[in-house]
Amino acid sequence: METIPSFNSYIENCIKKNWDKDALTDYKGATLQFHDVARKIEKLHILFENSGVVKGDKIALCGRNSSNWAVAFLATLTYGAVAVPIQHEFTPEQVHNIVNHSESKLLFVGDVVATTINTDEMPKLEGIVYIPDYSLVMSRSERLTYAREHLNEMFGAKYPKYFHQEHVHYYMDNPEELALINYTSGTTGYSKGVMLPYRTIWGNLNFCFLRLANHIPQNSSMVCILPMAHMYGLAIEFIFGFCYGLHLYFLTRLPSPTLIAEAFAQVKPSLIVAVPLIIDKIIRKRVFPLVQTNRVKLLLSMPVISKKVKQKICEQVKAAFGGNMYEIIVGGAALNKEVEAFLKAIDFPVTVGYGATECAPLISYSDYHDFVAQSCGQPVDGMEVRILSNDPQNTPGEIITRGVNVMTGYYKNPEATAAVLDQEGWYHTGDLGTMSEDGHIFIRGRIKNMLLGANGQNVYPEEIEDKLNSMAMVSESIIIQRGEKFIALVYPDMEEVKSMGFNTDDLNSIMEQNRQKLNLELPPFCKLVAIEIHYTEFAKTPKKSIKRYLYK
């Protein structure tokens, strides 16, 4: 097996190498250069040391993406403490539970979280640190209070002349040592603490260096739009981007499609990492209205000039994403087939990866040149993948994987660990899929989401939803089962509804037409008996998966 180096050595080396370069920017706000990051890390290390934090202690972080969140995370790992990123969308009760369950000693909070949590609900917490300026929100420790009040004085005493590259020395971790506990987003209603040792973080970073770095200029930029408390954004956008020396921009507030498009135009990122919802909205709102005209359709039907038209359209679509990226990597869910087919038809550089928090997160990926429509790539370096099926190419079975990226288990939950990690080290994902002869993985859906038709046939709701989401006035949908009948719950495209002046009767009529049209494409055992309209968006996890359990 390959010798795994210290992960923290990557952080140390990239800071020293890029000392005077821009590192982290809060979009429309301040910029930290790598030496600024190093200085802030050192101050937090002094705070930790003088307040009694020791190697292996848990430090939780809960707030929106920001430069100071990133610094606090780096400071935690490079000190040898265990980071516990908490998604800021979680309710105060969930935050309290995670802080208590993880036995966190300190909690870093953002401005919104600071006003909602109740310190009395976290009795063993020694202190709460305010992310924007690292001031103390609460302290139950005299050592912590004293250390924060005298922090600049302590830093000055330790470095009386200057703080420079040669002063940067971080904790040298070993591969199996616990780096972070990442609590799953709870699509089934509760969170489990995924224990990720340093080797899993290194495995994902090593993959990025092997497969992405050659295509991305080191002095380029990236926009971090995914929450860093979620492994997908943390590993691929932040950890890889930082360790590779990219200039990272954090949106610091709710990343609406308008704000994201504006940031792309200004920053011109060299790589884009996104969930399907973001890509889908930008394509449908900003691109389709330009290209789905009769004139463009006519030009595309002419063999001689269709190639030039496609190239022109591809350039326009690239411009909507800043015009400078090597590729867009989509993860968290599949791309809508209509959007994917359009992007493939114009040779747009998009690819789809697959992962899980339990794999920190990567399981599979393919470069956009090798991307096969409706797949999610091939197993990444250091990972094996199997399909538990007698005919993996044609009959779906559970996807299982093992390798360097796989967790050690769920924190203080041996029963849940035993349910997904077998004795041979295979992680059972709970996803159903097939695999082509050359290793491309095709996901059919979640085992727990699978429905049964009247005669016992397997029904994959995700496949029906994908078709429905491309129909008139549909923004998003979920398929549910009542008895033996299948019903679609639909959240309409309310912007479109308002702009067209449609009333409730009009909308019901459109949805009934959608139902009849969709049923023509579906086998008899999974036809829809009704479409019910939801006038509010479906509740989602931070990676924008609908919380299905709320609607069953």
C-alpha positions as CSV (number, residue, x, y, z in Angstrom):
1,M,0.0,0.0,0.0
2,E,1.2,3.5,-0.8
3,T,2.8,5.4,2.1
4,I,0.5,8.2,3.1
5,P,2.3,11.4,4.1
6,S,1.1,13.9,6.8
7,F,-1.9,15.8,5.5
8,N,-1.0,18.8,7.6
9,S,2.4,19.0,5.8
10,Y,0.4,20.0,2.6
11,I,-1.1,22.9,4.5
12,E,2.3,23.9,5.9
13,N,4.1,23.7,2.5
14,C,1.4,25.6,0.5
15,I,1.5,28.5,3.1
16,K,5.3,28.7,2.9
17,K,5.3,28.4,-0.9
18,N,2.6,31.0,-1.5
19,W,3.5,33.4,1.4
20,D,2.8,36.7,-0.4
21,K,-0.1,35.5,-2.7
22,D,-3.8,36.1,-2.2
23,A,-5.4,33.1,-0.5
24,L,-8.9,33.8,0.8
25,T,-11.5,36.5,0.0
26,D,-14.9,37.2,1.4
27,Y,-16.7,38.1,-1.8
28,K,-17.1,41.9,-1.9
29,G,-15.0,42.0,1.3
30,A,-11.5,41.6,2.7
31,T,-8.7,39.4,1.3
32,L,-6.3,37.4,3.3
33,Q,-2.9,36.5,1.8
34,F,-1.3,33.2,2.8
35,H,0.9,34.9,5.4
36,D,-2.2,36.5,6.9
37,V,-3.8,33.0,7.1
38,A,-0.6,31.7,8.8
39,R,-0.6,34.6,11.3
40,K,-4.3,34.0,12.2
41,I,-3.6,30.2,12.6
42,E,-0.7,30.9,14.9
43,K,-2.9,33.2,17.1
44,L,-5.6,30.5,17.3
45,H,-2.9,27.9,18.2
46,I,-1.8,30.3,21.1
47,L,-5.4,30.6,22.2
48,F,-5.9,26.8,22.1
49,E,-2.6,26.1,24.0
50,N,-3.2,28.7,26.7
51,S,-6.9,27.7,27.3
52,G,-6.1,24.0,27.8
53,V,-7.1,22.5,24.4
54,V,-5.0,19.4,23.8
55,K,-4.4,17.2,20.8
56,G,-7.5,15.1,20.1
57,D,-9.9,17.6,21.7
58,K,-13.0,18.3,19.5
59,I,-13.6,21.8,18.2
60,A,-16.9,22.5,16.4
61,L,-17.5,25.1,13.7
62,C,-21.0,26.4,12.7
63,G,-21.4,29.3,10.3
64,R,-21.7,30.3,6.7
65,N,-18.6,30.0,4.5
66,S,-16.1,32.8,5.2
67,S,-12.3,33.3,5.3
68,N,-12.3,33.2,9.1
69,W,-14.3,29.9,9.1
70,A,-11.6,28.5,6.8
71,V,-8.8,29.7,9.1
72,A,-10.5,28.3,12.2
73,F,-10.8,24.9,10.4
74,L,-7.1,24.9,9.3
75,A,-6.0,26.0,12.8
76,T,-7.9,23.1,14.4
77,L,-6.4,20.4,12.2
78,T,-2.9,21.8,12.2
79,Y,-3.0,21.9,16.0
80,G,-3.9,18.2,16.2
81,A,-7.4,18.8,17.4
82,V,-10.5,17.2,15.8
83,A,-12.7,19.5,13.7
84,V,-16.5,19.1,13.9
85,P,-18.0,21.1,11.0
86,I,-21.7,21.7,11.7
87,Q,-24.0,22.8,8.8
88,H,-25.4,26.3,9.6
89,E,-28.8,25.3,8.2
90,F,-29.2,22.9,11.1
91,T,-31.8,23.9,13.8
92,P,-30.5,25.1,17.2
93,E,-31.6,21.7,18.7
94,Q,-29.5,19.8,16.1
95,V,-26.5,22.1,16.8
96,H,-26.8,21.5,20.6
97,N,-27.1,17.7,20.0
98,I,-24.0,17.6,17.8
99,V,-21.9,19.7,20.1
100,N,-22.9,17.5,23.1
101,H,-22.6,14.2,21.2
102,S,-19.2,15.0,19.8
103,E,-18.0,16.3,23.2
104,S,-16.7,19.5,21.6
105,K,-14.7,21.7,23.9
106,L,-15.0,24.9,21.9
107,L,-17.6,26.1,19.3
108,F,-16.9,28.6,16.6
109,V,-20.1,30.4,15.5
110,G,-21.1,32.7,12.7
111,D,-23.3,35.8,13.1
112,V,-26.7,34.1,12.5
113,V,-25.9,31.0,14.6
114,A,-24.7,33.1,17.5
115,T,-28.2,34.6,18.0
116,T,-30.1,31.3,17.8
117,I,-28.2,28.8,20.0
118,N,-28.8,28.4,23.7
119,T,-25.6,27.9,25.8
120,D,-27.5,26.3,28.6
121,E,-28.2,23.4,26.3
122,M,-24.5,22.7,25.9
123,P,-23.3,22.4,29.5
124,K,-19.9,20.8,28.8
125,L,-18.8,23.4,26.3
126,E,-15.9,25.6,27.6
127,G,-16.3,28.5,25.2
128,I,-18.0,29.9,22.1
129,V,-15.8,31.9,19.7
130,Y,-17.4,34.4,17.3
131,I,-16.1,33.6,13.8
132,P,-16.1,37.2,12.3
133,D,-13.5,38.5,14.8
134,Y,-12.6,35.5,17.1
135,S,-14.0,37.4,20.1
136,L,-15.6,35.3,22.9
137,V,-19.4,34.9,22.9
138,M,-19.3,32.8,26.0
139,S,-16.5,31.4,28.3
140,R,-16.8,29.0,31.2
141,S,-13.0,28.9,31.6
142,E,-10.8,31.5,33.2
143,R,-7.9,30.3,31.2
144,L,-9.8,30.8,27.9
145,T,-11.0,34.3,29.0
146,Y,-7.4,35.3,30.0
147,A,-5.9,33.9,26.8
148,R,-8.3,35.8,24.6
149,E,-7.9,39.0,26.5
150,H,-4.1,38.8,26.2
151,L,-3.8,37.1,22.8
152,N,-2.0,39.9,21.0
153,E,0.4,40.3,23.9
154,M,1.2,36.6,23.9
155,F,1.7,36.6,20.2
156,G,4.1,39.6,20.5
157,A,6.1,37.9,23.3
158,K,6.5,34.7,21.2
159,Y,7.5,36.6,18.0
160,P,9.0,39.9,19.2
161,K,10.6,40.8,15.8
162,Y,8.5,39.3,13.1
163,F,6.5,36.2,12.1
164,H,7.7,34.5,8.9
165,Q,7.8,31.3,6.9
166,E,10.4,29.6,9.2
167,H,8.0,29.9,12.1
168,V,5.3,27.8,10.5
169,H,5.5,24.3,11.9
170,Y,2.3,22.2,12.2
171,Y,1.3,19.0,13.9
172,M,2.5,16.0,11.9
173,D,-0.5,13.6,11.8
174,N,-0.5,9.9,11.0
175,P,-3.0,8.4,8.5
176,E,-5.3,6.6,10.9
177,E,-5.6,9.4,13.4
178,L,-9.0,11.1,13.6
179,A,-9.1,14.4,11.7
180,L,-12.8,15.3,11.7
181,I,-16.2,14.2,12.6
182,N,-18.7,15.2,9.9
183,Y,-22.4,14.8,10.8
184,T,-24.5,13.7,7.9
185,S,-27.2,16.0,6.7
186,G,-30.0,13.8,7.9
187,T,-32.2,12.9,4.9
188,T,-33.6,10.1,7.1
189,G,-34.3,12.5,9.9
190,Y,-31.3,12.2,12.2
191,S,-27.5,12.8,11.9
192,K,-24.7,10.3,12.4
193,G,-21.1,11.5,13.2
194,V,-18.9,10.2,10.4
195,M,-15.3,9.6,11.7
196,L,-12.8,10.6,9.0
197,P,-9.1,9.9,9.7
198,Y,-6.4,12.0,8.0
199,R,-5.9,9.3,5.3
200,T,-9.4,10.0,3.9
201,I,-8.7,13.7,3.6
202,W,-5.4,13.0,2.0
203,G,-7.0,10.4,-0.4
204,N,-9.4,13.0,-1.8
205,L,-6.6,15.7,-2.0
206,N,-4.2,13.3,-3.7
207,F,-6.9,12.4,-6.3
208,C,-7.4,16.2,-7.0
209,F,-3.6,16.6,-7.4
210,L,-3.4,13.6,-9.8
211,R,-6.6,14.3,-11.9
212,L,-7.4,18.0,-11.7
213,A,-4.2,20.0,-10.9
214,N,-2.6,19.6,-14.4
215,H,-5.6,21.4,-16.0
216,I,-5.8,24.4,-13.6
217,P,-3.3,27.3,-13.5
218,Q,-1.9,27.7,-10.0
219,N,-2.4,31.5,-9.9
220,S,-6.1,31.2,-10.8
221,S,-9.2,31.6,-8.7
222,M,-12.2,29.5,-7.6
223,V,-15.6,30.5,-6.1
224,C,-16.6,28.3,-3.1
225,I,-20.4,28.0,-3.4
226,L,-21.0,24.8,-1.5
227,P,-21.1,24.8,2.3
228,M,-17.7,23.9,3.8
229,A,-19.4,22.1,6.6
230,H,-20.4,19.5,3.9
231,M,-17.6,17.2,2.7
232,Y,-18.1,17.9,-1.0
233,G,-17.4,21.6,-0.7
234,L,-14.8,21.1,2.1
235,A,-12.7,18.6,0.2
236,I,-12.9,19.7,-3.5
237,E,-13.4,23.4,-3.3
238,F,-11.6,24.4,-0.1
239,I,-9.0,21.9,0.8
240,F,-7.8,21.2,-2.7
241,G,-8.1,24.8,-3.7
242,F,-6.1,26.1,-0.7
243,C,-3.4,23.4,-0.8
244,Y,-3.0,24.0,-4.6
245,G,-2.5,27.7,-4.0
246,L,-5.6,29.0,-5.6
247,H,-7.3,32.3,-4.7
248,L,-10.6,31.2,-3.1
249,Y,-13.7,33.5,-2.9
250,F,-16.4,32.8,-0.3
251,L,-19.9,34.2,-1.0
252,T,-20.5,34.5,2.8
253,R,-24.3,34.6,2.4
254,L,-27.1,32.5,0.8
255,P,-25.8,31.6,-2.6
256,S,-28.7,32.5,-4.9
257,P,-28.4,31.7,-8.7
258,T,-28.2,35.5,-9.3
259,L,-25.3,36.0,-6.8
260,I,-23.5,32.9,-8.1
261,A,-23.7,34.1,-11.7
262,E,-22.5,37.5,-10.7
263,A,-19.5,36.0,-8.8
264,F,-18.7,33.7,-11.7
265,A,-18.6,36.7,-14.1
266,Q,-16.3,38.7,-11.8
267,V,-14.0,36.0,-10.5
268,K,-13.8,33.9,-13.7
269,P,-13.1,30.6,-11.8
270,S,-10.8,28.0,-13.3
271,L,-12.9,25.1,-11.9
272,I,-16.5,25.0,-10.8
273,V,-17.8,22.5,-8.3
274,A,-21.6,22.5,-7.9
275,V,-24.8,20.6,-7.1
276,P,-27.3,20.0,-10.0
277,L,-29.8,22.5,-8.7
278,I,-27.4,25.4,-9.3
279,I,-26.4,24.3,-12.8
280,D,-30.1,23.5,-13.7
281,K,-31.3,27.0,-12.6
282,I,-28.6,28.9,-14.5
283,I,-29.1,26.8,-17.7
284,R,-32.9,27.1,-17.6
285,K,-33.1,30.8,-16.6
286,R,-30.1,32.2,-18.5
287,V,-29.4,29.9,-21.4
288,F,-32.5,28.1,-22.6
289,P,-34.4,31.3,-23.3
290,L,-31.6,32.3,-25.7
291,V,-31.2,29.0,-27.5
292,Q,-34.6,27.5,-27.6
293,T,-35.9,29.8,-30.3
294,N,-37.2,28.7,-33.7
295,R,-34.3,30.5,-35.4
296,V,-31.7,28.6,-33.4
297,K,-33.5,25.3,-33.8
298,L,-33.6,25.8,-37.5
299,L,-29.9,26.6,-37.7
300,L,-29.1,23.4,-35.6
301,S,-31.0,21.3,-38.1
302,M,-28.7,22.4,-40.9
303,P,-25.8,19.9,-41.0
304,V,-23.2,22.3,-42.5
305,I,-23.6,25.1,-40.0
306,S,-24.9,23.2,-37.0
307,K,-21.3,22.6,-35.7
308,K,-20.5,26.3,-35.8
309,V,-23.8,27.1,-34.1
310,K,-23.1,24.6,-31.3
311,Q,-19.6,26.1,-30.8
312,K,-21.2,29.6,-30.5
313,I,-23.8,28.3,-28.1
314,C,-21.1,26.5,-26.0
315,E,-19.1,29.8,-25.8
316,Q,-22.3,31.6,-24.6
317,V,-22.9,29.0,-21.9
318,K,-19.3,29.1,-20.8
319,A,-19.7,32.9,-20.5
320,A,-22.6,32.4,-18.1
321,F,-20.1,30.6,-15.8
322,G,-17.3,33.1,-16.1
323,G,-15.8,31.8,-19.4
324,N,-12.6,30.5,-17.8
325,M,-13.2,27.1,-16.2
326,Y,-11.6,23.8,-17.2
327,E,-14.8,22.0,-16.4
328,I,-17.8,21.9,-14.1
329,I,-17.9,19.0,-11.7
330,V,-21.5,18.2,-10.6
331,G,-22.1,16.0,-7.5
332,G,-24.7,15.3,-4.8
333,A,-27.3,14.1,-7.3
334,A,-27.6,13.4,-11.0
335,L,-28.0,16.2,-13.6
336,N,-31.4,16.5,-15.1
337,K,-31.4,14.5,-18.3
338,E,-32.6,17.3,-20.5
339,V,-30.0,19.7,-19.2
340,E,-27.3,17.0,-19.4
341,A,-28.2,16.1,-23.0
342,F,-28.1,19.8,-24.0
343,L,-24.7,20.3,-22.5
344,K,-23.3,17.1,-24.1
345,A,-24.8,18.1,-27.5
346,I,-22.8,21.4,-27.5
347,D,-19.6,19.7,-26.1
348,F,-19.7,21.7,-22.9
349,P,-17.1,20.7,-20.3
350,V,-19.3,19.1,-17.6
351,T,-18.9,15.9,-15.7
352,V,-20.7,14.2,-12.8
353,G,-19.0,12.7,-9.8
354,Y,-20.3,10.4,-7.0
355,G,-19.5,10.3,-3.4
356,A,-20.7,10.1,0.2
357,T,-19.8,11.8,3.5
358,E,-18.5,8.4,4.6
359,C,-15.9,8.6,1.8
360,A,-14.8,12.2,2.5
361,P,-16.6,12.3,-0.1
362,L,-15.2,10.9,-3.5
363,I,-16.1,7.4,-4.8
364,S,-16.1,8.0,-8.6
365,Y,-15.3,10.7,-11.2
366,S,-14.4,11.0,-14.9
367,D,-12.8,13.9,-16.7
368,Y,-15.4,15.6,-19.0
369,H,-13.5,14.2,-22.0
370,D,-14.3,10.6,-20.7
371,F,-17.7,11.4,-19.2
372,V,-20.5,9.1,-20.3
373,A,-24.1,10.5,-20.3
374,Q,-26.1,9.6,-17.2
375,S,-23.1,8.0,-15.5
376,C,-21.2,9.4,-12.5
377,G,-17.7,8.4,-13.6
378,Q,-15.3,5.6,-12.7
379,P,-13.8,4.7,-9.3
380,V,-11.3,7.3,-8.2
381,D,-7.6,6.5,-7.3
382,G,-7.4,4.4,-4.2
383,M,-11.0,3.2,-4.3
384,E,-12.6,-0.1,-5.5
385,V,-16.3,-0.3,-6.4
386,R,-18.5,-3.3,-6.8
387,I,-22.2,-3.8,-7.7
388,L,-24.0,-6.5,-5.6
389,S,-25.8,-8.1,-8.5
390,N,-25.5,-11.3,-10.5
391,D,-25.4,-9.1,-13.7
392,P,-23.8,-5.8,-12.7
393,Q,-24.0,-4.4,-16.2
394,N,-27.7,-4.8,-16.6
395,T,-29.4,-5.6,-13.2
396,P,-29.1,-2.9,-10.5
397,G,-27.6,-3.9,-7.2
398,E,-26.2,-2.1,-4.2
399,I,-23.1,-0.1,-4.8
400,I,-20.3,-1.0,-2.3
401,T,-16.8,0.5,-2.1
402,R,-13.6,0.3,-0.1
403,G,-10.3,2.0,-0.1
404,V,-8.3,4.9,1.3
405,N,-11.3,7.3,1.4
406,V,-13.6,5.2,3.6
407,M,-14.4,6.3,7.1
408,T,-13.5,4.3,10.3
409,G,-17.2,4.3,11.4
410,Y,-19.9,6.4,13.1
411,Y,-18.9,8.2,16.3
412,K,-20.2,6.4,19.4
413,N,-22.6,4.3,17.2
414,P,-21.3,0.8,16.6
415,E,-24.7,-0.5,15.5
416,A,-24.9,2.0,12.7
417,T,-21.3,1.3,11.7
418,A,-21.8,-2.5,11.6
419,A,-24.9,-1.9,9.3
420,V,-22.8,-0.3,6.6
421,L,-19.1,-1.4,7.0
422,D,-18.6,-5.1,6.6
423,Q,-15.7,-7.2,7.9
424,E,-13.8,-6.9,4.6
425,G,-13.8,-3.1,4.8
426,W,-16.6,-2.6,2.1
427,Y,-18.8,0.4,2.7
428,H,-22.4,-0.3,1.7
429,T,-23.7,2.9,0.2
430,G,-27.4,2.2,0.1
431,D,-27.4,3.3,-3.5
432,L,-28.6,1.1,-6.4
433,G,-26.6,1.1,-9.6
434,T,-25.1,-0.7,-12.5
435,M,-21.5,-0.6,-13.9
436,S,-20.4,-0.8,-17.5
437,E,-17.6,-3.1,-18.6
438,D,-15.1,-0.2,-18.5
439,G,-16.1,0.8,-15.0
440,H,-18.6,3.7,-15.5
441,I,-21.1,3.7,-12.7
442,F,-24.8,4.4,-13.3
443,I,-27.0,5.2,-10.3
444,R,-30.6,4.1,-10.3
445,G,-31.7,5.5,-6.9
446,R,-31.5,4.9,-3.2
447,I,-32.6,1.5,-1.9
448,K,-34.7,3.1,0.8
449,N,-36.5,5.3,-1.8
450,M,-37.3,2.4,-4.1
451,L,-41.1,1.7,-4.3
452,L,-42.9,-1.5,-5.2
453,G,-45.5,-1.6,-8.0
454,A,-48.8,-3.6,-7.6
455,N,-47.2,-6.8,-8.9
456,G,-43.9,-6.4,-7.0
457,Q,-42.0,-4.5,-9.7
458,N,-39.2,-2.2,-8.6
459,V,-40.1,1.5,-9.2
460,Y,-37.3,4.1,-9.0
461,P,-38.9,7.4,-8.1
462,E,-35.8,9.4,-9.1
463,E,-36.2,8.3,-12.8
464,I,-39.8,9.5,-12.9
465,E,-38.9,12.7,-11.1
466,D,-36.2,13.4,-13.7
467,K,-38.8,13.2,-16.5
468,L,-41.4,15.3,-14.6
469,N,-38.9,18.1,-13.7
470,S,-38.4,18.8,-17.4
471,M,-42.1,19.4,-18.0
472,A,-44.0,22.7,-18.1
473,M,-44.1,24.8,-15.0
474,V,-42.4,22.1,-12.8
475,S,-39.5,23.4,-10.6
476,E,-39.1,20.2,-8.5
477,S,-41.0,17.1,-7.6
478,I,-41.1,13.9,-5.5
479,I,-43.0,10.7,-6.2
480,I,-44.8,9.1,-3.2
481,Q,-46.8,6.0,-2.8
482,R,-50.3,5.7,-1.2
483,G,-51.4,2.2,-1.0
484,E,-50.7,0.8,-4.5
485,K,-51.0,4.3,-6.2
486,F,-48.2,6.6,-7.2
487,I,-48.7,10.4,-6.8
488,A,-46.4,13.3,-7.7
489,L,-45.9,16.2,-5.4
490,V,-44.8,19.2,-7.5
491,Y,-43.4,22.6,-6.5
492,P,-44.2,24.8,-9.6
493,D,-41.9,27.3,-11.1
494,M,-43.6,30.2,-9.3
495,E,-41.6,32.9,-11.2
496,E,-43.0,31.5,-14.5
497,V,-46.5,31.1,-13.0
498,K,-46.5,34.8,-12.0
499,S,-45.0,36.1,-15.2
500,M,-47.7,34.2,-17.2
501,G,-50.5,35.4,-14.9
502,F,-51.8,31.8,-14.3
503,N,-54.3,31.1,-11.5
504,T,-54.8,27.9,-9.6
505,D,-57.2,26.4,-12.2
506,D,-54.7,27.1,-14.9
507,L,-51.9,25.4,-12.9
508,N,-54.0,22.4,-12.1
509,S,-54.9,22.1,-15.8
510,I,-51.2,22.2,-16.8
511,M,-50.2,19.6,-14.3
512,E,-53.0,17.3,-15.4
513,Q,-51.6,17.6,-19.0
514,N,-48.1,16.9,-17.7
515,R,-49.5,13.8,-15.9
516,Q,-51.1,12.4,-19.0
517,K,-48.1,13.1,-21.2
518,L,-45.7,11.6,-18.6
519,N,-47.9,8.4,-18.2
520,L,-47.4,7.8,-22.0
521,E,-43.7,7.3,-21.3
522,L,-44.1,5.2,-18.2
523,P,-44.7,1.4,-17.8
524,P,-48.3,0.5,-16.7
525,F,-47.1,-0.5,-13.1
526,C,-45.8,3.0,-12.2
527,K,-48.2,5.4,-13.9
528,L,-49.2,8.5,-11.8
529,V,-52.9,8.8,-10.6
530,A,-52.5,12.4,-9.6
531,I,-50.2,15.4,-9.3
532,E,-50.6,17.5,-6.1
533,I,-49.2,21.0,-6.1
534,H,-47.0,22.3,-3.2
535,Y,-46.9,26.0,-3.0
536,T,-43.7,26.1,-0.9
537,E,-40.3,24.6,-1.8
538,F,-39.6,21.2,-0.5
539,A,-37.3,21.1,2.6
540,K,-33.8,20.2,1.6
541,T,-30.4,19.1,3.0
542,P,-27.4,21.4,2.5
543,K,-26.5,19.5,-0.6
544,K,-30.0,20.3,-1.9
545,S,-31.4,16.8,-1.7
546,I,-35.1,16.8,-0.8
547,K,-35.9,15.5,2.7
548,R,-38.2,12.8,1.4
549,Y,-39.1,11.4,4.8
550,L,-41.0,14.6,5.6
551,Y,-43.5,13.9,2.7
552,K,-44.2,10.2,3.0
